[in-house]
């Protein structure tokens, strides 16, 4: 078994209201110095070693990501 | 400015219905070999270099994580 991490983040040109809400809350709570926050998703998959990188890309692209508004990265975690 | 990544994942003992739904969907779509999926959140923060690690821990713990059900990790991304 291998641990695979898929990170899905909104594209740079997409507004991220959740992230902006966090920036606003940080200011109100007295945390200065945070210029921008973007919120995305992190998936941790436990996969058989037989699952190929191609399959992982397809899983990430077809099922986990809305490719119109999000980018994804797939990485196999070091054991 | 520095890029900081905060990963927030459900604790191991917490049920993750979103992740289980993905496991089920993968099976129906014909992707074999994925034993488990857990879904969490990824935050990318742009912070001034003056913001301390202590502040970042407090931001992650107090604002970004529900520590009853979630764990978090803070990492400064390599430039």
N, CA and C atoms of all chains as a GROMACS GRO file, in nm:
protein
  474
    1UNK      N    1   0.084  -0.120   0.000
    1UNK     CA    2   0.000   0.000   0.000
    1UNK      C    3   0.088   0.125   0.000
    2UNK      N    4   0.041   0.224  -0.072
    2UNK     CA    5   0.112   0.350  -0.077
    2UNK      C    6   0.016   0.463  -0.039
    3UNK      N    7   0.071   0.563   0.020
    3UNK     CA    8  -0.007   0.682   0.053
    3UNK      C    9   0.012   0.783  -0.060
    4UNK      N   10  -0.100   0.828  -0.114
    4UNK     CA   11  -0.097   0.927  -0.222
    4UNK      C   12  -0.174   1.050  -0.175
    5UNK      N   13  -0.118   1.166  -0.199
    5UNK     CA   14  -0.184   1.291  -0.162
    5UNK      C   15  -0.222   1.366  -0.289
    6UNK      N   16  -0.348   1.405  -0.296
    6UNK     CA   17  -0.396   1.489  -0.406
    6UNK      C   18  -0.438   1.623  -0.346
    7UNK      N   19  -0.372   1.728  -0.389
    7UNK     CA   20  -0.408   1.863  -0.344
    7UNK      C   21  -0.485   1.931  -0.456
    8UNK      N   22  -0.598   1.988  -0.420
    8UNK     CA   23  -0.684   2.056  -0.518
    8UNK      C   24  -0.702   2.200  -0.471
    9UNK      N   25  -0.660   2.293  -0.554
    9UNK     CA   26  -0.670   2.435  -0.516
    9UNK      C   27  -0.743   2.513  -0.624
   10UNK      N   28  -0.816   2.618  -0.583
   10UNK     CA   29  -0.880   2.702  -0.684
   10UNK      C   30  -0.775   2.768  -0.772
   11UNK      N   31  -0.806   2.780  -0.900
   11UNK     CA   32  -0.712   2.846  -0.991
   11UNK      C   33  -0.690   2.990  -0.949
   12UNK      N   34  -0.574   3.043  -0.988
   12UNK     CA   35  -0.535   3.176  -0.943
   12UNK      C   36  -0.637   3.283  -0.985
   13UNK      N   37  -0.698   3.264  -1.101
   13UNK     CA   38  -0.790   3.366  -1.151
   13UNK      C   39  -0.931   3.351  -1.096
   14UNK      N   40  -0.954   3.249  -1.013
   14UNK     CA   41  -1.086   3.225  -0.955
   14UNK      C   42  -1.094   3.293  -0.819
   15UNK      N   43  -1.201   3.368  -0.797
   15UNK     CA   44  -1.223   3.427  -0.666
   15UNK      C   45  -1.240   3.316  -0.563
   16UNK      N   46  -1.190   3.340  -0.442
   16UNK     CA   47  -1.200   3.239  -0.336
   16UNK      C   48  -1.264   3.305  -0.214
   17UNK      N   49  -1.397   3.309  -0.209
   17UNK     CA   50  -1.463   3.380  -0.099
   17UNK      C   51  -1.432   3.320   0.038
   18UNK      N   52  -1.412   3.188   0.045
   18UNK     CA   53  -1.379   3.128   0.175
   18UNK      C   54  -1.244   3.182   0.224
   19UNK      N   55  -1.148   3.186   0.133
   19UNK     CA   56  -1.017   3.238   0.171
   19UNK      C   57  -1.025   3.384   0.212
   20UNK      N   58  -1.104   3.462   0.138
   20UNK     CA   59  -1.116   3.604   0.172
   20UNK      C   60  -1.183   3.622   0.307
   21UNK      N   61  -1.279   3.537   0.339
   21UNK     CA   62  -1.343   3.544   0.471
   21UNK      C   63  -1.242   3.518   0.582
   22UNK      N   64  -1.149   3.426   0.556
   22UNK     CA   65  -1.046   3.397   0.656
   22UNK      C   66  -0.953   3.516   0.673
   23UNK      N   67  -0.915   3.580   0.561
   23UNK     CA   68  -0.830   3.699   0.570
   23UNK      C   69  -0.899   3.805   0.656
   24UNK      N   70  -1.029   3.826   0.633
   24UNK     CA   71  -1.103   3.924   0.711
   24UNK      C   72  -1.108   3.887   0.858
   25UNK      N   73  -1.130   3.760   0.887
   25UNK     CA   74  -1.140   3.716   1.027
   25UNK      C   75  -1.006   3.732   1.098
   26UNK      N   76  -0.896   3.702   1.026
   26UNK     CA   77  -0.764   3.717   1.087
   26UNK      C   78  -0.741   3.862   1.128
   27UNK      N   79  -0.779   3.956   1.041
   27UNK     CA   80  -0.763   4.097   1.076
   27UNK      C   81  -0.841   4.133   1.201
   28UNK      N   82  -0.967   4.088   1.207
   28UNK     CA   83  -1.050   4.120   1.323
   28UNK      C   84  -0.997   4.056   1.451
   29UNK      N   85  -0.933   3.940   1.438
   29UNK     CA   86  -0.881   3.870   1.555
   29UNK      C   87  -0.743   3.921   1.598
   30UNK      N   88  -0.688   4.015   1.523
   30UNK     CA   89  -0.563   4.076   1.564
   30UNK      C   90  -0.439   4.010   1.506
   31UNK      N   91  -0.454   3.921   1.411
   31UNK     CA   92  -0.336   3.863   1.346
   31UNK      C   93  -0.302   3.948   1.224
   32UNK      N   94  -0.193   4.022   1.233
   32UNK     CA   95  -0.152   4.105   1.120
   32UNK      C   96  -0.054   4.027   1.032
   33UNK      N   97  -0.037   4.072   0.911
   33UNK     CA   98   0.069   4.019   0.827
   33UNK      C   99   0.029   3.906   0.736
   34UNK      N  100  -0.099   3.868   0.735
   34UNK     CA  101  -0.142   3.766   0.641
   34UNK      C  102  -0.210   3.836   0.524
   35UNK      N  103  -0.144   3.831   0.408
   35UNK     CA  104  -0.190   3.910   0.294
   35UNK      C  105  -0.298   3.836   0.215
   36UNK      N  106  -0.290   3.706   0.212
   36UNK     CA  107  -0.385   3.632   0.128
   36UNK      C  108  -0.398   3.490   0.181
   37UNK      N  109  -0.518   3.437   0.169
   37UNK     CA  110  -0.544   3.297   0.204
   37UNK      C  111  -0.626   3.236   0.091
   38UNK      N  112  -0.588   3.118   0.050
   38UNK     CA  113  -0.672   3.044  -0.044
   38UNK      C  114  -0.701   2.907   0.017
   39UNK      N  115  -0.827   2.867   0.007
   39UNK     CA  116  -0.868   2.740   0.065
   39UNK      C  117  -0.894   2.639  -0.044
   40UNK      N  118  -0.834   2.523  -0.029
   40UNK     CA  119  -0.858   2.414  -0.122
   40UNK      C  120  -0.882   2.286  -0.047
   41UNK      N  121  -0.864   2.175  -0.116
   41UNK     CA  122  -0.893   2.045  -0.057
   41UNK      C  123  -0.768   1.957  -0.063
   42UNK      N  124  -0.759   1.869   0.034
   42UNK     CA  125  -0.651   1.772   0.038
   42UNK      C  126  -0.712   1.634   0.053
   43UNK      N  127  -0.675   1.544  -0.037
   43UNK     CA  128  -0.722   1.406  -0.030
   43UNK      C  129  -0.604   1.316  -0.001
   44UNK      N  130  -0.621   1.227   0.096
   44UNK     CA  131  -0.518   1.127   0.124
   44UNK      C  132  -0.575   0.991   0.086
   45UNK      N  133  -0.510   0.926  -0.010
   45UNK     CA  134  -0.558   0.797  -0.063
   45UNK      C  135  -0.462   0.687  -0.021
   46UNK      N  136  -0.519   0.574   0.020
   46UNK     CA  137  -0.441   0.453   0.042
   46UNK      C  138  -0.462   0.364  -0.080
   47UNK      N  139  -0.357   0.345  -0.159
   47UNK     CA  140  -0.374   0.271  -0.284
   47UNK      C  141  -0.278   0.153  -0.289
   48UNK      N  142  -0.320   0.049  -0.361
   48UNK     CA  143  -0.231  -0.063  -0.387
   48UNK      C  144  -0.112  -0.015  -0.470
   49UNK      N  145  -0.001  -0.084  -0.453
   49UNK     CA  146   0.118  -0.047  -0.530
   49UNK      C  147   0.095  -0.068  -0.680
   50UNK      N  148  -0.005  -0.154  -0.713
   50UNK     CA  149  -0.031  -0.181  -0.855
   50UNK      C  150  -0.097  -0.064  -0.927
   51UNK      N  151  -0.153   0.032  -0.853
   51UNK     CA  152  -0.221   0.145  -0.917
   51UNK      C  153  -0.117   0.236  -0.981
   52UNK      N  154  -0.135   0.261  -1.111
   52UNK     CA  155  -0.034   0.337  -1.184
   52UNK      C  156  -0.051   0.486  -1.164
   53UNK      N  157   0.055   0.559  -1.197
   53UNK     CA  158   0.046   0.705  -1.191
   53UNK      C  159  -0.060   0.757  -1.287
   54UNK      N  160  -0.076   0.688  -1.401
   54UNK     CA  161  -0.179   0.730  -1.497
   54UNK      C  162  -0.318   0.720  -1.436
   55UNK      N  163  -0.343   0.608  -1.366
   55UNK     CA  164  -0.472   0.593  -1.299
   55UNK      C  165  -0.491   0.702  -1.193
   56UNK      N  166  -0.386   0.732  -1.120
   56UNK     CA  167  -0.399   0.832  -1.015
   56UNK      C  168  -0.430   0.969  -1.076
   57UNK      N  169  -0.367   1.000  -1.188
   57UNK     CA  170  -0.397   1.127  -1.256
   57UNK      C  171  -0.543   1.132  -1.298
   58UNK      N  172  -0.593   1.017  -1.352
   58UNK     CA  173  -0.733   1.014  -1.397
   58UNK      C  174  -0.828   1.029  -1.278
   59UNK      N  175  -0.797   0.961  -1.167
   59UNK     CA  176  -0.880   0.974  -1.048
   59UNK      C  177  -0.885   1.120  -1.003
   60UNK      N  178  -0.768   1.182  -0.998
   60UNK     CA  179  -0.762   1.320  -0.951
   60UNK      C  180  -0.836   1.413  -1.046
   61UNK      N  181  -0.817   1.391  -1.176
   61UNK     CA  182  -0.873   1.485  -1.273
   61UNK      C  183  -1.023   1.464  -1.291
   62UNK      N  184  -1.067   1.337  -1.296
   62UNK     CA  185  -1.207   1.310  -1.327
   62UNK      C  186  -1.297   1.318  -1.206
   63UNK      N  187  -1.246   1.280  -1.090
   63UNK     CA  188  -1.335   1.263  -0.975
   63UNK      C  189  -1.312   1.368  -0.867
   64UNK      N  190  -1.188   1.407  -0.846
   64UNK     CA  191  -1.159   1.490  -0.729
   64UNK      C  192  -1.151   1.638  -0.762
   65UNK      N  193  -1.134   1.670  -0.890
   65UNK     CA  194  -1.111   1.810  -0.928
   65UNK      C  195  -1.219   1.856  -1.025
   66UNK      N  196  -1.266   1.978  -1.006
   66UNK     CA  197  -1.343   2.046  -1.108
   66UNK      C  198  -1.243   2.127  -1.189
   67UNK      N  199  -1.203   2.073  -1.304
   67UNK     CA  200  -1.090   2.132  -1.376
   67UNK      C  201  -1.124   2.268  -1.439
   68UNK      N  202  -1.251   2.305  -1.436
   68UNK     CA  203  -1.285   2.440  -1.485
   68UNK      C  204  -1.231   2.545  -1.390
   69UNK      N  205  -1.236   2.517  -1.261
   69UNK     CA  206  -1.202   2.620  -1.163
   69UNK      C  207  -1.088   2.578  -1.070
   70UNK      N  208  -1.040   2.454  -1.081
   70UNK     CA  209  -0.940   2.407  -0.986
   70UNK      C  210  -0.821   2.342  -1.055
   71UNK      N  211  -0.707   2.352  -0.993
   71UNK     CA  212  -0.588   2.277  -1.033
   71UNK      C  213  -0.561   2.168  -0.930
   72UNK      N  214  -0.493   2.062  -0.974
   72UNK     CA  215  -0.460   1.956  -0.880
   72UNK      C  216  -0.313   1.916  -0.893
   73UNK      N  217  -0.259   1.863  -0.785
   73UNK     CA  218  -0.128   1.801  -0.789
   73UNK      C  219  -0.139   1.665  -0.721
   74UNK      N  220  -0.071   1.567  -0.778
   74UNK     CA  221  -0.069   1.431  -0.723
   74UNK      C  222   0.073   1.404  -0.676
   75UNK      N  223   0.086   1.356  -0.553
   75UNK     CA  224   0.220   1.320  -0.506
   75UNK      C  225   0.212   1.195  -0.421
   76UNK      N  226   0.305   1.106  -0.444
   76UNK     CA  227   0.315   0.988  -0.360
   76UNK      C  228   0.394   1.025  -0.236
   77UNK      N  229   0.335   1.005  -0.120
   77UNK     CA  230   0.402   1.043   0.004
   77UNK      C  231   0.517   0.948   0.031
   78UNK      N  232   0.625   1.003   0.082
   78UNK     CA  233   0.738   0.920   0.123
   78UNK      C  234   0.692   0.829   0.236
   79UNK      N  235   0.735   0.704   0.229
   79UNK     CA  236   0.694   0.608   0.334
   79UNK      C  237   0.778   0.630   0.458
   80UNK      N  238   0.764   3.818   0.164
   80UNK     CA  239   0.646   3.732   0.180
   80UNK      C  240   0.687   3.586   0.174
   81UNK      N  241   0.618   3.506   0.251
   81UNK     CA  242   0.644   3.362   0.252
   81UNK      C  243   0.513   3.289   0.227
   82UNK      N  244   0.523   3.176   0.162
   82UNK     CA  245   0.408   3.091   0.141
   82UNK      C  246   0.404   2.987   0.254
   83UNK      N  247   0.291   2.981   0.321
   83UNK     CA  248   0.273   2.884   0.429
   83UNK      C  249   0.155   2.795   0.393
   84UNK      N  250   0.172   2.666   0.413
   84UNK     CA  251   0.065   2.570   0.385
   84UNK      C  252   0.018   2.510   0.517
   85UNK      N  253  -0.113   2.515   0.540
   85UNK     CA  254  -0.173   2.449   0.656
   85UNK      C  255  -0.264   2.338   0.603
   86UNK      N  256  -0.231   2.215   0.640
   86UNK     CA  257  -0.314   2.101   0.603
   86UNK      C  258  -0.397   2.060   0.723
   87UNK      N  259  -0.525   2.044   0.701
   87UNK     CA  260  -0.618   2.007   0.809
   87UNK      C  261  -0.688   1.878   0.766
   88UNK      N  262  -0.671   1.774   0.846
   88UNK     CA  263  -0.731   1.644   0.812
   88UNK      C  264  -0.814   1.593   0.928
   89UNK      N  265  -0.921   1.519   0.899
   89UNK     CA  266  -0.999   1.457   1.007
   89UNK      C  267  -0.911   1.358   1.085
   90UNK      N  268  -0.931   1.354   1.215
   90UNK     CA  269  -0.854   1.260   1.296
   90UNK      C  270  -0.884   1.117   1.254
   91UNK      N  271  -0.790   1.029   1.281
   91UNK     CA  272  -0.803   0.890   1.234
   91UNK      C  273  -0.928   0.823   1.289
   92UNK      N  274  -0.967   0.859   1.411
   92UNK     CA  275  -1.081   0.792   1.474
   92UNK      C  276  -1.214   0.854   1.434
   93UNK      N  277  -1.210   0.959   1.351
   93UNK     CA  278  -1.333   1.026   1.308
   93UNK      C  279  -1.379   0.968   1.176
   94UNK      N  280  -1.505   0.931   1.167
   94UNK     CA  281  -1.561   0.886   1.040
   94UNK      C  282  -1.551   0.998   0.938
   95UNK      N  283  -1.526   0.961   0.812
   95UNK     CA  284  -1.512   1.061   0.706
   95UNK      C  285  -1.607   1.022   0.592
   96UNK      N  286  -1.733   1.063   0.602
   96UNK     CA  287  -1.831   1.020   0.501
   96UNK      C  288  -1.796   1.069   0.361
   97UNK      N  289  -1.736   1.187   0.349
   97UNK     CA  290  -1.698   1.235   0.215
   97UNK      C  291  -1.596   1.141   0.154
   98UNK      N  292  -1.496   1.104   0.234
   98UNK     CA  293  -1.395   1.012   0.182
   98UNK      C  294  -1.455   0.878   0.145
   99UNK      N  295  -1.547   0.827   0.229
   99UNK     CA  296  -1.609   0.698   0.199
   99UNK      C  297  -1.693   0.706   0.072
  100UNK      N  298  -1.758   0.819   0.049
  100UNK     CA  299  -1.834   0.837  -0.074
  100UNK      C  300  -1.743   0.830  -0.195
  101UNK      N  301  -1.622   0.885  -0.182
  101UNK     CA  302  -1.527   0.881  -0.295
  101UNK      C  303  -1.482   0.738  -0.319
  102UNK      N  304  -1.455   0.663  -0.211
  102UNK     CA  305  -1.416   0.522  -0.228
  102UNK      C  306  -1.524   0.447  -0.303
  103UNK      N  307  -1.651   0.470  -0.263
  103UNK     CA  308  -1.760   0.402  -0.332
  103UNK      C  309  -1.770   0.442  -0.478
  104UNK      N  310  -1.753   0.571  -0.507
  104UNK     CA  311  -1.761   0.617  -0.645
  104UNK      C  312  -1.649   0.559  -0.729
  105UNK      N  313  -1.530   0.550  -0.673
  105UNK     CA  314  -1.417   0.493  -0.747
  105UNK      C  315  -1.448   0.350  -0.788
  106UNK      N  316  -1.506   0.272  -0.694
  106UNK     CA  317  -1.540   0.135  -0.728
  106UNK      C  318  -1.640   0.128  -0.843
  107UNK      N  319  -1.742   0.212  -0.836
  107UNK     CA  320  -1.844   0.211  -0.942
  107UNK      C  321  -1.787   0.256  -1.075
  108UNK      N  322  -1.689   0.344  -1.072
  108UNK     CA  323  -1.630   0.396  -1.196
  108UNK      C  324  -1.522   0.304  -1.252
  109UNK      N  325  -1.493   0.194  -1.181
  109UNK     CA  326  -1.399   0.098  -1.234
  109UNK      C  327  -1.255   0.117  -1.192
  110UNK      N  328  -1.230   0.205  -1.098
  110UNK     CA  329  -1.093   0.220  -1.048
  110UNK      C  330  -1.075   0.125  -0.930
  111UNK      N  331  -0.998   0.021  -0.949
  111UNK     CA  332  -0.974  -0.072  -0.839
  111UNK      C  333  -0.846  -0.032  -0.765
  112UNK      N  334  -0.834  -0.084  -0.645
  112UNK     CA  335  -0.707  -0.071  -0.574
  112UNK      C  336  -0.696   0.048  -0.481
  113UNK      N  337  -0.805   0.126  -0.468
  113UNK     CA  338  -0.801   0.236  -0.372
  113UNK      C  339  -0.874   0.189  -0.246
  114UNK      N  340  -0.798   0.169  -0.138
  114UNK     CA  341  -0.855   0.109  -0.018
  114UNK      C  342  -0.923   0.211   0.071
  115UNK      N  343  -0.872   0.332   0.071
  115UNK     CA  344  -0.926   0.432   0.163
  115UNK      C  345  -0.898   0.571   0.109
  116UNK      N  346  -0.993   0.661   0.134
  116UNK     CA  347  -0.975   0.802   0.098
  116UNK      C  348  -1.018   0.885   0.219
  117UNK      N  349  -0.940   0.982   0.252
  117UNK     CA  350  -0.983   1.078   0.354
  117UNK      C  351  -0.972   1.218   0.294
  118UNK      N  352  -1.076   1.297   0.318
  118UNK     CA  353  -1.078   1.432   0.263
  118UNK      C  354  -1.057   1.534   0.372
  119UNK      N  355  -0.966   1.624   0.347
  119UNK     CA  356  -0.942   1.733   0.440
  119UNK      C  357  -0.931   1.864   0.366
  120UNK      N  358  -0.870   1.961   0.430
  120UNK     CA  359  -0.861   2.095   0.372
  120UNK      C  360  -0.715   2.137   0.363
  121UNK      N  361  -0.688   2.218   0.264
  121UNK     CA  362  -0.555   2.274   0.246
  121UNK      C  363  -0.568   2.425   0.235
  122UNK      N  364  -0.494   2.495   0.319
  122UNK     CA  365  -0.494   2.642   0.315
  122UNK      C  366  -0.356   2.688   0.271
  123UNK      N  367  -0.353   2.780   0.176
  123UNK     CA  368  -0.227   2.842   0.134
  123UNK      C  369  -0.231   2.988   0.177
  124UNK      N  370  -0.138   3.026   0.264
  124UNK     CA  371  -0.135   3.161   0.318
  124UNK      C  372  -0.013   3.235   0.264
  125UNK      N  373  -0.034   3.360   0.229
  125UNK     CA  374   0.078   3.449   0.196
  125UNK      C  375   0.100   3.538   0.316
  126UNK      N  376   0.214   3.520   0.383
  126UNK     CA  377   0.236   3.593   0.508
  126UNK      C  378   0.365   3.673   0.500
  127UNK      N  379   0.369   3.784   0.575
  127UNK     CA  380   0.492   3.860   0.589
  127UNK      C  381   0.596   3.774   0.660
  128UNK      N  382   0.722   3.802   0.628
  128UNK     CA  383   0.828   3.726   0.693
  128UNK      C  384   0.830   3.751   0.844
  129UNK      N  385   0.769   3.862   0.887
  129UNK     CA  386   0.770   3.895   1.030
  129UNK      C  387   0.676   3.804   1.110
  130UNK      N  388   0.585   3.735   1.045
  130UNK     CA  389   0.491   3.650   1.119
  130UNK      C  390   0.566   3.528   1.172
  131UNK      N  391   0.554   3.508   1.304
  131UNK     CA  392   0.633   3.402   1.368
  131UNK      C  393   0.565   3.266   1.353
  132UNK      N  394   0.644   3.163   1.375
  132UNK     CA  395   0.588   3.028   1.373
  132UNK      C  396   0.481   3.012   1.480
  133UNK      N  397   0.501   3.080   1.594
  133UNK     CA  398   0.402   3.072   1.701
  133UNK      C  399   0.268   3.129   1.656
  134UNK      N  400   0.273   3.243   1.587
  134UNK     CA  401   0.150   3.301   1.535
  134UNK      C  402   0.084   3.207   1.434
  135UNK      N  403   0.165   3.147   1.349
  135UNK     CA  404   0.109   3.057   1.249
  135UNK      C  405   0.040   2.938   1.314
  136UNK      N  406   0.102   2.885   1.421
  136UNK     CA  407   0.039   2.773   1.493
  136UNK      C  408  -0.095   2.817   1.552
  137UNK      N  409  -0.097   2.940   1.607
  137UNK     CA  410  -0.223   2.988   1.667
  137UNK      C  411  -0.330   3.008   1.560
  138UNK      N  412  -0.290   3.064   1.445
  138UNK     CA  413  -0.386   3.082   1.337
  138UNK      C  414  -0.444   2.947   1.295
  139UNK      N  415  -0.355   2.849   1.278
  139UNK     CA  416  -0.401   2.717   1.234
  139UNK      C  417  -0.491   2.653   1.338
  140UNK      N  418  -0.451   2.664   1.464
  140UNK     CA  419  -0.524   2.593   1.569
  140UNK      C  420  -0.656   2.661   1.604
  141UNK      N  421  -0.654   2.795   1.611
  141UNK     CA  422  -0.773   2.866   1.658
  141UNK      C  423  -0.873   2.890   1.547
  142UNK      N  424  -0.825   2.914   1.426
  142UNK     CA  425  -0.916   2.960   1.321
  142UNK      C  426  -0.941   2.856   1.213
  143UNK      N  427  -0.840   2.779   1.179
  143UNK     CA  428  -0.853   2.693   1.061
  143UNK      C  429  -0.891   2.550   1.095
  144UNK      N  430  -0.872   2.511   1.220
  144UNK     CA  431  -0.893   2.372   1.259
  144UNK      C  432  -0.999   2.362   1.368
  145UNK      N  433  -1.085   2.262   1.356
  145UNK     CA  434  -1.170   2.222   1.467
  145UNK      C  435  -1.094   2.110   1.539
  146UNK      N  436  -1.024   2.146   1.646
  146UNK     CA  437  -0.931   2.052   1.707
  146UNK      C  438  -0.999   1.934   1.775
  147UNK      N  439  -1.131   1.940   1.788
  147UNK     CA  440  -1.202   1.824   1.843
  147UNK      C  441  -1.197   1.707   1.744
  148UNK      N  442  -1.209   1.739   1.617
  148UNK     CA  443  -1.220   1.632   1.517
  148UNK      C  444  -1.110   1.636   1.412
  149UNK      N  445  -1.022   1.736   1.415
  149UNK     CA  446  -0.923   1.751   1.308
  149UNK      C  447  -0.783   1.773   1.364
  150UNK      N  448  -0.686   1.726   1.289
  150UNK     CA  449  -0.546   1.756   1.314
  150UNK      C  450  -0.495   1.852   1.208
  151UNK      N  451  -0.392   1.929   1.241
  151UNK     CA  452  -0.336   2.019   1.141
  151UNK      C  453  -0.184   2.009   1.138
  152UNK      N  454  -0.129   2.043   1.024
  152UNK     CA  455   0.016   2.059   1.012
  152UNK      C  456   0.042   2.192   0.944
  153UNK      N  457   0.145   2.261   0.990
  153UNK     CA  458   0.187   2.389   0.933
  153UNK      C  459   0.323   2.370   0.870
  154UNK      N  460   0.338   2.412   0.746
  154UNK     CA  461   0.471   2.403   0.684
  154UNK      C  462   0.495   2.526   0.598
  155UNK      N  463   0.615   2.577   0.610
  155UNK     CA  464   0.655   2.688   0.523
  155UNK      C  465   0.703   2.628   0.392
  156UNK      N  466   0.642   2.669   0.284
  156UNK     CA  467   0.679   2.614   0.154
  156UNK      C  468   0.816   2.665   0.113
  157UNK      N  469   0.892   2.578   0.050
  157UNK     CA  470   1.022   2.619  -0.004
  157UNK      C  471   0.998   2.722  -0.113
  158UNK      N  472   1.080   2.826  -0.113
  158UNK     CA  473   1.062   2.933  -0.214
  158UNK      C  474   1.119   2.888  -0.346
   0.00000   0.00000   0.00000
